[in-house]
Amino acid sequence: MSTTLTSNLIIPEVVSDLIDSNLGDGITLLPLAEQDDTLVGQPGDTLKFPVFAYIGKAAVVAENGQIIPGQLTASMKSVTVQKYAKAISISDEARLSGYGDPVGEGSRQLAHALDHAVDDDLFQCLNDMGVARKFVSGDVSADAIADAITLFGEDAEGSKVFLTDAKGLATLRKDPDFVGRGDMGEDLVMHGAKGEVWGCEIVVSNKVRENAQVKEKNYFIVKPGALRLVNKQGALVEIEREPEFMRDNIYASLHCVPYLYDASKVVALTQFTGLQSLTENAAALGFKAEKTADNKLKITIPEDWNAPAGYHWGYKVNSSAVDEGAYGSAYAAAVEIPTEPVEYTGSYCHLMLLGSDNKPVKTLTLYIS
């Protein structure tokens, strides 16, 4: 009589341990993201937290002068847990006669697949950041990084990571301000750093590339704590046996959600590569074109989308719902966004982010309500 041994089976606990031990190794941004376990073991899949607006700088008040209290305002932001999942199928022939370790290799690849998806979404959180935190530059250089760091203001000191592609690293290595890996200290945020410029650890990532969705190429300067990863459940592994095919299907899933927690800890060195339409998401982003009680037009640009240095917002009102502007062509018809409500004629307000040459890089169309 033949006895079935554990060596003849795929043990779920072993596969789960293999996946858990490799999970996170492929997430470039994980050292910069705080782990949030608030939802672990709790009902619900949505985490809400307040985002406070800055009250503005203090004013000079004369002796016996009245101090006018400001209002502390906050909006609630919510993030909902997502399920990342991947599966592989291993036949008995591959498991028993295959070269190497098919089960171990499959487990490692499942962990990498989950990491890949989470890392992509972490990068997307950075790419979705408004233009107010962007320094527009035509190239990557130590001087451009030094200028971009000024967007941190008085919080420019402390640990920072500069995310670049291989070409950007090659350019920086030729810069006299580049500090090689051997001359860096041991207290690093990212142990894979290739060097340092102006206090920024340089890390190479293939995910730093032209983003077709936002029509930009962004090199990011990120401080620890800028990102968060909300965990609901660690890697869940399930194995399904299909005896009619003599094979095992291994399913792995991860319940979590990455999000940008503190935009003040991120700056982008940006190259605009096309004209992005924001019309579909304009309301969610906070853009408004409203009719006042006396039938004037009031335009609101959200703080995150304040124009970066060298750029300005312009607008035009007409009766067309189609976006205005073309990439690479000056748009002379746009006028500066008014600080007060203005007279207007038409039903649609077209907003455009324009360079000093009046060529648009962002456009959106709002119905005046």
Contacts in CASP RR format, 6 or more apart in sequence:
PFRMAT RR
TARGET T0000
AUTHOR 0000-0000-0000
METHOD contacts of the structure
MODEL  1
MSTTLTSNLIIPEVVSDLIDSNLGDGITLLPLAEQDDTLVGQPGDTLKFP
VFAYIGKAAVVAENGQIIPGQLTASMKSVTVQKYAKAISISDEARLSGYG
DPVGEGSRQLAHALDHAVDDDLFQCLNDMGVARKFVSGDVSADAIADAIT
LFGEDAEGSKVFLTDAKGLATLRKDPDFVGRGDMGEDLVMHGAKGEVWGC
EIVVSNKVRENAQVKEKNYFIVKPGALRLVNKQGALVEIEREPEFMRDNI
YASLHCVPYLYDASKVVALTQFTGLQSLTENAAALGFKAEKTADNKLKIT
IPEDWNAPAGYHWGYKVNSSAVDEGAYGSAYAAAVEIPTEPVEYTGSYCH
LMLLGSDNKPVKTLTLYIS
8 96 0 8 1.000
10 90 0 8 1.000
10 95 0 8 1.000
10 103 0 8 1.000
10 239 0 8 1.000
10 248 0 8 1.000
10 250 0 8 1.000
12 237 0 8 1.000
12 238 0 8 1.000
12 239 0 8 1.000
14 103 0 8 1.000
15 103 0 8 1.000
15 104 0 8 1.000
15 107 0 8 1.000
15 237 0 8 1.000
15 239 0 8 1.000
15 250 0 8 1.000
16 235 0 8 1.000
16 237 0 8 1.000
18 103 0 8 1.000
18 104 0 8 1.000
18 107 0 8 1.000
18 108 0 8 1.000
18 111 0 8 1.000
19 107 0 8 1.000
19 108 0 8 1.000
19 110 0 8 1.000
19 111 0 8 1.000
19 114 0 8 1.000
19 235 0 8 1.000
19 237 0 8 1.000
19 252 0 8 1.000
20 111 0 8 1.000
20 234 0 8 1.000
20 235 0 8 1.000
21 111 0 8 1.000
22 107 0 8 1.000
22 108 0 8 1.000
22 111 0 8 1.000
22 112 0 8 1.000
23 111 0 8 1.000
23 114 0 8 1.000
23 115 0 8 1.000
23 234 0 8 1.000
23 235 0 8 1.000
23 254 0 8 1.000
24 30 0 8 1.000
24 111 0 8 1.000
24 115 0 8 1.000
24 118 0 8 1.000
25 111 0 8 1.000
25 112 0 8 1.000
25 115 0 8 1.000
26 112 0 8 1.000
26 115 0 8 1.000
26 116 0 8 1.000
26 119 0 8 1.000
27 115 0 8 1.000
27 118 0 8 1.000
27 119 0 8 1.000
27 122 0 8 1.000
28 119 0 8 1.000
28 122 0 8 1.000
28 123 0 8 1.000
28 163 0 8 1.000
28 203 0 8 1.000
28 205 0 8 1.000
28 207 0 8 1.000
29 119 0 8 1.000
29 122 0 8 1.000
29 123 0 8 1.000
29 222 0 8 1.000
29 227 0 8 1.000
30 119 0 8 1.000
30 122 0 8 1.000
30 229 0 8 1.000
31 189 0 8 1.000
31 190 0 8 1.000
31 224 0 8 1.000
32 161 0 8 1.000
32 189 0 8 1.000
32 190 0 8 1.000
32 222 0 8 1.000
32 223 0 8 1.000
32 224 0 8 1.000
32 225 0 8 1.000
32 226 0 8 1.000
32 227 0 8 1.000
33 122 0 8 1.000
33 225 0 8 1.000
33 226 0 8 1.000
33 227 0 8 1.000
33 228 0 8 1.000
33 229 0 8 1.000
33 258 0 8 1.000
34 224 0 8 1.000
34 225 0 8 1.000
34 227 0 8 1.000
34 228 0 8 1.000
34 229 0 8 1.000
34 261 0 8 1.000
35 228 0 8 1.000
35 229 0 8 1.000
35 231 0 8 1.000
36 47 0 8 1.000
36 228 0 8 1.000
36 229 0 8 1.000
36 230 0 8 1.000
36 231 0 8 1.000
37 231 0 8 1.000
38 47 0 8 1.000
38 230 0 8 1.000
39 45 0 8 1.000
39 47 0 8 1.000
39 81 0 8 1.000
39 230 0 8 1.000
39 231 0 8 1.000
39 232 0 8 1.000
40 231 0 8 1.000
40 232 0 8 1.000
40 233 0 8 1.000
41 232 0 8 1.000
45 80 0 8 1.000
45 81 0 8 1.000
45 232 0 8 1.000
45 255 0 8 1.000
46 78 0 8 1.000
46 79 0 8 1.000
46 80 0 8 1.000
46 81 0 8 1.000
47 78 0 8 1.000
47 79 0 8 1.000
47 230 0 8 1.000
48 76 0 8 1.000
48 77 0 8 1.000
48 78 0 8 1.000
49 76 0 8 1.000
49 77 0 8 1.000
49 78 0 8 1.000
50 74 0 8 1.000
50 75 0 8 1.000
50 76 0 8 1.000
50 77 0 8 1.000
51 74 0 8 1.000
51 75 0 8 1.000
51 76 0 8 1.000
51 77 0 8 1.000
52 72 0 8 1.000
52 73 0 8 1.000
52 74 0 8 1.000
53 72 0 8 1.000
53 73 0 8 1.000
53 74 0 8 1.000
53 75 0 8 1.000
53 303 0 8 1.000
55 70 0 8 1.000
55 71 0 8 1.000
55 72 0 8 1.000
61 67 0 8 1.000
79 230 0 8 1.000
79 257 0 8 1.000
79 259 0 8 1.000
80 257 0 8 1.000
81 230 0 8 1.000
81 232 0 8 1.000
81 255 0 8 1.000
81 256 0 8 1.000
81 257 0 8 1.000
82 121 0 8 1.000
82 255 0 8 1.000
82 256 0 8 1.000
82 257 0 8 1.000
83 253 0 8 1.000
83 254 0 8 1.000
83 255 0 8 1.000
84 114 0 8 1.000
84 117 0 8 1.000
84 118 0 8 1.000
84 253 0 8 1.000
84 254 0 8 1.000
84 255 0 8 1.000
84 256 0 8 1.000
85 251 0 8 1.000
85 252 0 8 1.000
85 253 0 8 1.000
85 254 0 8 1.000
86 110 0 8 1.000
86 113 0 8 1.000
86 114 0 8 1.000
86 251 0 8 1.000
86 252 0 8 1.000
86 253 0 8 1.000
87 110 0 8 1.000
87 249 0 8 1.000
87 250 0 8 1.000
87 251 0 8 1.000
87 252 0 8 1.000
88 106 0 8 1.000
88 109 0 8 1.000
88 110 0 8 1.000
88 249 0 8 1.000
88 250 0 8 1.000
89 247 0 8 1.000
89 248 0 8 1.000
89 249 0 8 1.000
89 250 0 8 1.000
90 102 0 8 1.000
90 103 0 8 1.000
90 106 0 8 1.000
90 247 0 8 1.000
90 248 0 8 1.000
90 250 0 8 1.000
91 245 0 8 1.000
91 246 0 8 1.000
91 247 0 8 1.000
92 246 0 8 1.000
92 247 0 8 1.000
92 248 0 8 1.000
93 246 0 8 1.000
94 102 0 8 1.000
95 102 0 8 1.000
95 103 0 8 1.000
95 248 0 8 1.000
106 250 0 8 1.000
107 250 0 8 1.000
110 250 0 8 1.000
110 252 0 8 1.000
111 235 0 8 1.000
111 252 0 8 1.000
113 252 0 8 1.000
114 235 0 8 1.000
114 252 0 8 1.000
114 253 0 8 1.000
114 254 0 8 1.000
118 229 0 8 1.000
118 254 0 8 1.000
118 256 0 8 1.000
118 258 0 8 1.000
119 207 0 8 1.000
120 207 0 8 1.000
121 257 0 8 1.000
121 258 0 8 1.000
122 227 0 8 1.000
122 229 0 8 1.000
122 258 0 8 1.000
123 205 0 8 1.000
123 207 0 8 1.000
125 227 0 8 1.000
125 258 0 8 1.000
125 259 0 8 1.000
125 260 0 8 1.000
126 218 0 8 1.000
126 220 0 8 1.000
126 222 0 8 1.000
126 227 0 8 1.000
126 260 0 8 1.000
126 266 0 8 1.000
126 268 0 8 1.000
127 211 0 8 1.000
127 213 0 8 1.000
127 214 0 8 1.000
127 216 0 8 1.000
127 218 0 8 1.000
128 214 0 8 1.000
128 260 0 8 1.000
129 260 0 8 1.000
129 263 0 8 1.000
129 266 0 8 1.000
129 268 0 8 1.000
129 304 0 8 1.000
130 263 0 8 1.000
130 304 0 8 1.000
130 305 0 8 1.000
131 270 0 8 1.000
131 304 0 8 1.000
131 305 0 8 1.000
131 306 0 8 1.000
131 307 0 8 1.000
131 308 0 8 1.000
131 311 0 8 1.000
131 353 0 8 1.000
131 362 0 8 1.000
132 303 0 8 1.000
132 304 0 8 1.000
132 305 0 8 1.000
132 306 0 8 1.000
132 307 0 8 1.000
132 308 0 8 1.000
133 151 0 8 1.000
133 263 0 8 1.000
133 264 0 8 1.000
133 266 0 8 1.000
133 267 0 8 1.000
133 268 0 8 1.000
133 304 0 8 1.000
134 218 0 8 1.000
134 267 0 8 1.000
134 268 0 8 1.000
134 269 0 8 1.000
134 270 0 8 1.000
134 308 0 8 1.000
135 144 0 8 1.000
135 147 0 8 1.000
135 148 0 8 1.000
135 150 0 8 1.000
135 151 0 8 1.000
135 267 0 8 1.000
135 268 0 8 1.000
135 269 0 8 1.000
135 270 0 8 1.000
135 308 0 8 1.000
135 309 0 8 1.000
136 270 0 8 1.000
136 271 0 8 1.000
136 272 0 8 1.000
136 308 0 8 1.000
136 309 0 8 1.000
136 310 0 8 1.000
136 311 0 8 1.000
137 144 0 8 1.000
137 147 0 8 1.000
137 148 0 8 1.000
137 269 0 8 1.000
137 270 0 8 1.000
137 271 0 8 1.000
138 144 0 8 1.000
138 271 0 8 1.000
139 171 0 8 1.000
140 164 0 8 1.000
140 167 0 8 1.000
140 168 0 8 1.000
140 171 0 8 1.000
140 172 0 8 1.000
140 219 0 8 1.000
140 269 0 8 1.000
141 171 0 8 1.000
141 172 0 8 1.000
141 175 0 8 1.000
142 172 0 8 1.000
142 175 0 8 1.000
142 176 0 8 1.000
142 177 0 8 1.000
142 178 0 8 1.000
142 197 0 8 1.000
142 198 0 8 1.000
144 269 0 8 1.000
145 162 0 8 1.000
145 197 0 8 1.000
145 198 0 8 1.000
145 200 0 8 1.000
145 221 0 8 1.000
145 269 0 8 1.000
146 198 0 8 1.000
148 221 0 8 1.000
148 267 0 8 1.000
148 268 0 8 1.000
148 269 0 8 1.000
149 156 0 8 1.000
149 160 0 8 1.000
149 198 0 8 1.000
149 200 0 8 1.000
149 221 0 8 1.000
149 267 0 8 1.000
150 156 0 8 1.000
151 267 0 8 1.000
152 223 0 8 1.000
152 264 0 8 1.000
152 267 0 8 1.000
155 264 0 8 1.000
158 199 0 8 1.000
158 223 0 8 1.000
159 189 0 8 1.000
159 201 0 8 1.000
159 223 0 8 1.000
159 224 0 8 1.000
160 189 0 8 1.000
160 199 0 8 1.000
160 200 0 8 1.000
160 201 0 8 1.000
160 221 0 8 1.000
160 222 0 8 1.000
160 223 0 8 1.000
161 189 0 8 1.000
161 190 0 8 1.000
161 193 0 8 1.000
161 200 0 8 1.000
161 201 0 8 1.000
161 202 0 8 1.000
161 203 0 8 1.000
161 221 0 8 1.000
161 222 0 8 1.000
161 223 0 8 1.000
162 197 0 8 1.000
162 200 0 8 1.000
162 201 0 8 1.000
162 202 0 8 1.000
162 203 0 8 1.000
162 219 0 8 1.000
162 220 0 8 1.000
162 221 0 8 1.000
163 203 0 8 1.000
163 205 0 8 1.000
163 207 0 8 1.000
163 208 0 8 1.000
163 219 0 8 1.000
163 220 0 8 1.000
163 221 0 8 1.000
163 222 0 8 1.000
164 172 0 8 1.000
164 202 0 8 1.000
164 203 0 8 1.000
164 204 0 8 1.000
164 205 0 8 1.000
164 208 0 8 1.000
164 219 0 8 1.000
165 204 0 8 1.000
165 205 0 8 1.000
165 206 0 8 1.000
165 208 0 8 1.000
165 209 0 8 1.000
165 219 0 8 1.000
166 204 0 8 1.000
168 219 0 8 1.000
169 194 0 8 1.000
169 202 0 8 1.000
169 204 0 8 1.000
172 178 0 8 1.000
172 197 0 8 1.000
172 202 0 8 1.000
175 197 0 8 1.000
177 197 0 8 1.000
177 198 0 8 1.000
178 195 0 8 1.000
178 196 0 8 1.000
178 197 0 8 1.000
179 195 0 8 1.000
179 196 0 8 1.000
179 197 0 8 1.000
180 194 0 8 1.000
180 195 0 8 1.000
180 196 0 8 1.000
181 193 0 8 1.000
181 194 0 8 1.000
181 195 0 8 1.000
183 196 0 8 1.000
184 193 0 8 1.000
184 195 0 8 1.000
184 196 0 8 1.000
184 201 0 8 1.000
188 201 0 8 1.000
189 201 0 8 1.000
189 224 0 8 1.000
190 201 0 8 1.000
190 203 0 8 1.000
192 203 0 8 1.000
193 201 0 8 1.000
193 202 0 8 1.000
193 203 0 8 1.000
194 202 0 8 1.000
194 203 0 8 1.000
194 204 0 8 1.000
195 201 0 8 1.000
195 202 0 8 1.000
196 202 0 8 1.000
200 221 0 8 1.000
208 217 0 8 1.000
208 218 0 8 1.000
208 219 0 8 1.000
208 220 0 8 1.000
209 217 0 8 1.000
210 216 0 8 1.000
210 217 0 8 1.000
210 273 0 8 1.000
211 217 0 8 1.000
211 218 0 8 1.000
213 276 0 8 1.000
214 276 0 8 1.000
215 272 0 8 1.000
215 273 0 8 1.000
215 274 0 8 1.000
215 275 0 8 1.000
215 276 0 8 1.000
215 327 0 8 1.000
215 361 0 8 1.000
216 270 0 8 1.000
216 271 0 8 1.000
216 272 0 8 1.000
216 273 0 8 1.000
216 274 0 8 1.000
216 276 0 8 1.000
217 270 0 8 1.000
217 271 0 8 1.000
217 273 0 8 1.000
218 268 0 8 1.000
218 269 0 8 1.000
218 270 0 8 1.000
218 271 0 8 1.000
219 268 0 8 1.000
219 269 0 8 1.000
219 270 0 8 1.000
220 266 0 8 1.000
220 267 0 8 1.000
220 268 0 8 1.000
220 269 0 8 1.000
221 266 0 8 1.000
221 267 0 8 1.000
221 268 0 8 1.000
221 269 0 8 1.000
222 265 0 8 1.000
222 266 0 8 1.000
223 265 0 8 1.000
223 266 0 8 1.000
224 265 0 8 1.000
225 261 0 8 1.000
225 262 0 8 1.000
225 265 0 8 1.000
226 260 0 8 1.000
226 261 0 8 1.000
226 262 0 8 1.000
226 263 0 8 1.000
226 265 0 8 1.000
226 266 0 8 1.000
227 258 0 8 1.000
227 259 0 8 1.000
227 260 0 8 1.000
227 261 0 8 1.000
228 258 0 8 1.000
228 259 0 8 1.000
228 261 0 8 1.000
229 256 0 8 1.000
229 257 0 8 1.000
229 258 0 8 1.000
230 256 0 8 1.000
230 257 0 8 1.000
230 258 0 8 1.000
230 259 0 8 1.000
231 255 0 8 1.000
231 256 0 8 1.000
232 255 0 8 1.000
232 256 0 8 1.000
232 257 0 8 1.000
233 254 0 8 1.000
233 255 0 8 1.000
233 256 0 8 1.000
234 254 0 8 1.000
234 255 0 8 1.000
234 256 0 8 1.000
235 252 0 8 1.000
235 253 0 8 1.000
235 254 0 8 1.000
236 252 0 8 1.000
236 253 0 8 1.000
236 254 0 8 1.000
236 255 0 8 1.000
237 250 0 8 1.000
237 251 0 8 1.000
237 252 0 8 1.000
238 250 0 8 1.000
238 251 0 8 1.000
239 248 0 8 1.000
239 249 0 8 1.000
239 250 0 8 1.000
239 251 0 8 1.000
240 248 0 8 1.000
240 249 0 8 1.000
240 251 0 8 1.000
241 248 0 8 1.000
242 248 0 8 1.000
242 249 0 8 1.000
260 266 0 8 1.000
263 304 0 8 1.000
270 308 0 8 1.000
272 361 0 8 1.000
274 327 0 8 1.000
274 361 0 8 1.000
275 325 0 8 1.000
275 326 0 8 1.000
275 327 0 8 1.000
275 328 0 8 1.000
275 360 0 8 1.000
275 361 0 8 1.000
275 362 0 8 1.000
275 363 0 8 1.000
276 361 0 8 1.000
276 362 0 8 1.000
276 363 0 8 1.000
277 323 0 8 1.000
277 363 0 8 1.000
277 364 0 8 1.000
278 285 0 8 1.000
278 287 0 8 1.000
278 362 0 8 1.000
278 363 0 8 1.000
278 364 0 8 1.000
279 323 0 8 1.000
279 363 0 8 1.000
279 364 0 8 1.000
279 365 0 8 1.000
279 366 0 8 1.000
282 364 0 8 1.000
282 365 0 8 1.000
282 366 0 8 1.000
285 302 0 8 1.000
285 304 0 8 1.000
285 305 0 8 1.000
286 300 0 8 1.000
286 302 0 8 1.000
286 305 0 8 1.000
287 300 0 8 1.000
287 301 0 8 1.000
287 302 0 8 1.000
287 305 0 8 1.000
287 351 0 8 1.000
287 364 0 8 1.000
287 366 0 8 1.000
288 298 0 8 1.000
288 299 0 8 1.000
288 300 0 8 1.000
288 366 0 8 1.000
289 297 0 8 1.000
289 298 0 8 1.000
289 299 0 8 1.000
289 300 0 8 1.000
289 349 0 8 1.000
289 351 0 8 1.000
289 366 0 8 1.000
289 367 0 8 1.000
289 368 0 8 1.000
289 369 0 8 1.000
290 297 0 8 1.000
290 298 0 8 1.000
290 300 0 8 1.000
290 368 0 8 1.000
290 369 0 8 1.000
291 297 0 8 1.000
291 298 0 8 1.000
291 368 0 8 1.000
291 369 0 8 1.000
292 298 0 8 1.000
292 341 0 8 1.000
294 341 0 8 1.000
296 341 0 8 1.000
296 342 0 8 1.000
296 343 0 8 1.000
296 344 0 8 1.000
297 317 0 8 1.000
297 338 0 8 1.000
297 341 0 8 1.000
297 342 0 8 1.000
297 343 0 8 1.000
297 344 0 8 1.000
297 349 0 8 1.000
297 368 0 8 1.000
298 341 0 8 1.000
299 315 0 8 1.000
299 337 0 8 1.000
299 338 0 8 1.000
299 349 0 8 1.000
299 351 0 8 1.000
301 313 0 8 1.000
301 337 0 8 1.000
301 351 0 8 1.000
305 353 0 8 1.000
307 313 0 8 1.000
307 353 0 8 1.000
310 355 0 8 1.000
310 356 0 8 1.000
311 353 0 8 1.000
311 354 0 8 1.000
311 355 0 8 1.000
311 356 0 8 1.000
311 361 0 8 1.000
312 336 0 8 1.000
312 337 0 8 1.000
312 353 0 8 1.000
312 354 0 8 1.000
312 355 0 8 1.000
313 336 0 8 1.000
313 337 0 8 1.000
313 351 0 8 1.000
313 352 0 8 1.000
313 353 0 8 1.000
313 354 0 8 1.000
314 334 0 8 1.000
314 335 0 8 1.000
314 336 0 8 1.000
314 337 0 8 1.000
314 351 0 8 1.000
314 352 0 8 1.000
314 353 0 8 1.000
314 354 0 8 1.000
315 334 0 8 1.000
315 335 0 8 1.000
315 337 0 8 1.000
315 349 0 8 1.000
315 350 0 8 1.000
315 351 0 8 1.000
315 352 0 8 1.000
316 324 0 8 1.000
316 333 0 8 1.000
316 334 0 8 1.000
316 335 0 8 1.000
316 349 0 8 1.000
316 350 0 8 1.000
316 352 0 8 1.000
317 344 0 8 1.000
317 345 0 8 1.000
317 346 0 8 1.000
317 348 0 8 1.000
317 349 0 8 1.000
317 350 0 8 1.000
317 368 0 8 1.000
318 346 0 8 1.000
318 348 0 8 1.000
318 350 0 8 1.000
319 346 0 8 1.000
319 347 0 8 1.000
319 348 0 8 1.000
320 348 0 8 1.000
321 348 0 8 1.000
321 365 0 8 1.000
321 367 0 8 1.000
322 365 0 8 1.000
323 350 0 8 1.000
323 363 0 8 1.000
323 364 0 8 1.000
323 365 0 8 1.000
324 331 0 8 1.000
324 333 0 8 1.000
324 334 0 8 1.000
324 350 0 8 1.000
324 352 0 8 1.000
324 363 0 8 1.000
324 365 0 8 1.000
325 331 0 8 1.000
325 350 0 8 1.000
325 352 0 8 1.000
325 360 0 8 1.000
325 363 0 8 1.000
326 360 0 8 1.000
327 359 0 8 1.000
327 360 0 8 1.000
327 361 0 8 1.000
328 359 0 8 1.000
328 360 0 8 1.000
329 359 0 8 1.000
330 357 0 8 1.000
330 358 0 8 1.000
330 359 0 8 1.000
331 352 0 8 1.000
331 354 0 8 1.000
331 358 0 8 1.000
331 359 0 8 1.000
331 360 0 8 1.000
332 358 0 8 1.000
334 350 0 8 1.000
334 352 0 8 1.000
334 354 0 8 1.000
334 358 0 8 1.000
334 360 0 8 1.000
337 351 0 8 1.000
344 368 0 8 1.000
346 368 0 8 1.000
347 367 0 8 1.000
347 368 0 8 1.000
348 365 0 8 1.000
348 366 0 8 1.000
348 367 0 8 1.000
348 368 0 8 1.000
349 365 0 8 1.000
349 366 0 8 1.000
349 367 0 8 1.000
349 368 0 8 1.000
350 363 0 8 1.000
350 364 0 8 1.000
350 365 0 8 1.000
350 366 0 8 1.000
351 363 0 8 1.000
351 364 0 8 1.000
351 365 0 8 1.000
351 366 0 8 1.000
352 360 0 8 1.000
352 362 0 8 1.000
352 363 0 8 1.000
352 364 0 8 1.000
353 360 0 8 1.000
353 361 0 8 1.000
353 362 0 8 1.000
353 363 0 8 1.000
354 360 0 8 1.000
354 361 0 8 1.000
355 361 0 8 1.000
END
